[in-house]
Each structure stands twice: as C-alpha cells, then as structure tokens.
Amino acid sequence: MIEGNLLYVFIIAFVMCVQVSFFFDSVFGKSTRKPHRLLYFIVFIVLDSLYLFFYISPVVSSAFALLVIFSLAQAYKVELKAKIIFTILYGVLMTIVNPISLYIFYTLGSFEFGSFNSSNDQDQLAYTKATLLTCIIMFAVIQMIRLFAKRRSFSLHYRYYLLIMSVPVISLYQLHVLTVYSEMNIHYFISVIGFLFINVMIIYVFDTIIEKFQFMHENAQLQQQMVYQDANYEKTVHSFKSIKRIIHDTNQQFLYIEECIKRNELAAAMEHIKTTLNKVEGAYQRINTGNLVIDALVTNTLTIGQANGIRIDTKLNLNGQEITIDRYDLCVVLGNMLDNAIEASKRVRMAEDRSILIHIHANDSALFIRIVNRMETEAASLRSQKPNPEYHGIGLTNIARICDKYGGHMTIETKPKQFHNMVMLPF
C-alpha cells in the first residue's frame, strides 16, 4: 500500500505494466499478442493503481494482485490454462523478489521487518523504494527467463500443469514460514535466492516437458503417416504387378491368335481378339495417364468411391508431359488430397450429394491438381474427423511441406458444403 502520492502510484503501475508485458512476451512470444493491446494496458494500470493505493486484507490483496496480472494476460492468444499458470508464476516471482528488496533496505537500516506503519512517512518512502527495487530486480529475473524460454504452444494434460504449479505454491508456503519464524540474516537472504532460482528454473522444466511431449506427438503422427504412405506405395506396386501379368497373358493370347490365322480360322481369331480386349479392359487400370502414381491412386479412389456410393468425375490431361516430381512426394500430395476428399464425402448423409471432382493437368512448367468434394457441413473443419484424430490431421501440413520443397503452393477455398483444394507443383 502506497498512500499519499498518486504520482508514485502511477509511475510504479506503469513500470509494472511494462514489466508484466515483458514477462508474457518472454514466455508466450510476441507472435501471440492480440491487436489493440492499449486497452489491456489501461485496464492493468487502473487496477494496479487501485491495488497499490488502497489497503485491503492480505488474502483479498493476493487474489486482487493475481486478477491484475491476469488482466494483462488476456492480451495474448494462448490457452487459458497457460495464462493461469504464468499469471500465478509471475505473482510468486514478485512475492519472492519483494523480500529480497526489503532485506536490502533492512541491511541498510532503512526498513524494519514487522514494524511497517502506513502513517509513517519514512516507512512509506522506504516501502515505495523497495517496490521500485522489486520491479528492477524482476526485470533482471525476466531477462534470465528469456535466455531459455522456448515459447512452445503445445498443449499438455491438466495434471502436468497442476504438477508444475505445486512448486510455486510450496515455495510460497516455505517463504511465509521462513519470514515468520527465521531471523533476518544472510541465511534468510540465501534461502530466498534459492526459492527464486527454483521458480525461475521451473519455466525451463516446463518448456522441456512440452518439448518432449511435442516430439512424441509428432513422432506418432509421422509413424501413422508413414503407414499411410506405405499403403499408397502398395497400390503402386500392385499396379506394376497387374501390368506385368496383363503383358504376360496377352503374349499367350497372341500365340493362339497367330495359330488361328495360320490355319485361316479368321472367325475364331476375331472372336478371341474381342474376348482378349474385353479381358484386358477389365483387368487394366481404369485410369491411364502415363504416370503410375496418378493412375494407381486415382484408380484406387474410383474403386473406394464406387463402394461408398460417391460419384467421382475425373479430368486428367498431362499433355504428354514427363512428371519430374519425385514419386514419393507425389504420393504424399495426391494421396492426402484424395484421402481427405473421400473422408469428407463419406460423411455426407444423402447419397446423391456425395461427389468428388478430380482435375489434374500439366503444362511445360508445372503440375496442377484440383480436388473438389461435397461436405456435410456448411463450413469446413481442417481438423481430422478420423478415429483418434490426435494421430491424424497432418495431411495438409505434409502437402504444404512438399509444395514448399518444390517452390509451389497450396490453396484452400470453402464454399457452402463444398471444399476446394488446389496444388501447383513446378517441375
């Protein structure tokens, strides 16, 4: 509580506003800032000024202090639980640093623990100076935090947040016990510094935990994506085998037709030619662009669409261009695009509304892929609707990654109950 001088109150409130913003920038990252942050600054300064100017009971004071800090946390686009944990952590750090400031003034003989008198001008001045010193020390503490805070945004389970929060809560209790029952000597000062170090390092521990879980999550997703890509390669291998079998069988048929011609049995030869052509047409892929990846994946999509009552229209024209894109990369792009379209179409309730348009063409410089599919909902959700969605949903990310590799780009457009996914891959 700082009474009698509004100028000091507003100066300290302004310094703390800059400081708290500096802290949240360090742990959340500047990229998470909301626009129009001035309003949050004004709210913080007003609330903090009220907190500093008026006397309230210790319990209410602590709750109000956290509310003041939390008001500025609203200026960042992060999860609510992250805002709460770092609001409390900042409050704990301030609570720990404050005794350090008071101890410095205590050693200088300017302040006596337990004898603060709000009506005493000298005590008021000493307390104001200690508050300013606390802010200065906090700037140094926050600078240390910036050295190892990675500002990761991966979400953890609530139990890990509670586990992390146990450290500052226990530190507060231990600090209270230390202040009440211990002598104000060098050991007290060292103990408080120790609590400060532990609570600063908890941010490093928190970031490390997030990093490990994020790595595990991404690894699980990549494993699932590799299984998916193996399935696409299996389709391509099956196409190779089918072609080889057709060529082998056709050679045998030619021998019979040749024998018929030698014996002048032309009617039998013509009949067998028609039968052979029908067999080849039935066994060979329905798509034949000349590119095995496109043929295999689109053919497989047509088969799945037929089994699920999905009307699929194709417009495929490579204009005789040789596709120089790596087959694995093309499998990733086209396979994910087709898989997403099939997944969305299966959820459309009305069978007559299930439709997909596959438009693939090439020119001298690039390959263009455009997939249009109907949706059940008016607006598209880019989150995977597959079972265990936490292990899916990186298809579009992989497509974008391949586009970046070749200097291409991906465009997504949504219309009422329609989803357009377009990709351009330069050669």
NORUR-V262703 format. One record per pair of residues at least 24 apart in sequence whose C-alpha atoms are under 7 Angstrom apart, sorted by sequence separation. I is the first residue (numbers start at 1). J is the second residue. D is the distance in whole Angstrom. If there is no record, write none. Layout:
i: <I,I>
j: <J,J>
d: <D,D>
This chain:
i: <17,44,171,66,17,44,348,17,44,102,345,348,101,289,345,347,345,14,40,41,168,344,13,40,101,341,101,246,293,337,380,13,40,379,13,98,97,301,379,37,293,297,378,379,10,378,380,9,377,34,321,376,33,34,309,321,375,9,33,34,311,312,313,314,315,316,317,318,319,321,374,375,9,32,33,310,311,312,313,314,315,316,317,318,319,374,375,32,310,311,312,313,314,315,316,317,373,374,32,372,373,372,373,372,371,372,2,3,371,1,2,370,371,1,370,1,369,370,1,149,369,145,149,152,368,369,148,154,236,368,150,236,239,367,368,149,366,367,336,366,367,154,236,366,235,365,366,365,333,332,329,92,89,85,92,100,96,232,96,325,93,229,232,324,16,23,12,19,26,2,27,29,26,28,27,2,224,221,220,221>
j: <41,68,195,91,44,71,375,45,72,130,373,376,130,318,374,376,375,45,71,72,199,375,45,72,133,373,134,280,327,371,414,48,75,414,49,134,134,338,416,75,331,335,416,417,49,417,419,49,417,75,362,417,75,76,351,363,417,52,76,77,354,355,356,357,358,359,360,361,362,364,417,418,53,76,77,354,355,356,357,358,359,360,361,362,363,418,419,77,355,356,357,358,359,360,361,362,418,419,78,418,419,419,420,420,420,421,52,53,421,52,53,421,422,53,422,54,422,423,55,203,423,200,204,207,423,424,204,210,292,424,207,293,296,424,425,207,424,425,395,425,426,214,296,426,296,426,427,427,399,399,402,168,168,165,172,189,192,331,196,427,196,332,335,427,135,142,132,139,146,124,149,151,149,151,151,128,391,391,391,392>
d: <7,6,6,6,7,6,6,7,6,6,7,5,5,7,6,6,6,6,7,7,6,6,5,6,6,6,6,7,7,7,7,6,6,7,6,5,6,7,7,6,7,7,5,7,6,5,7,6,6,5,7,6,6,5,6,7,5,6,4,6,6,6,6,6,6,6,6,5,6,7,6,6,7,5,6,5,5,5,5,5,5,5,5,5,7,5,7,5,5,6,6,6,6,6,6,7,6,6,7,7,5,6,7,5,6,6,6,6,5,5,5,6,6,5,4,6,6,6,6,7,5,7,6,7,6,7,6,6,7,5,6,6,6,6,7,7,7,5,6,5,6,6,5,4,6,6,5,6,5,7,6,6,7,7,7,7,7,7,6,6,7,7,7,6,7,6,7,7,5,6,6,6,7,5,5,7,7,5,7,6>
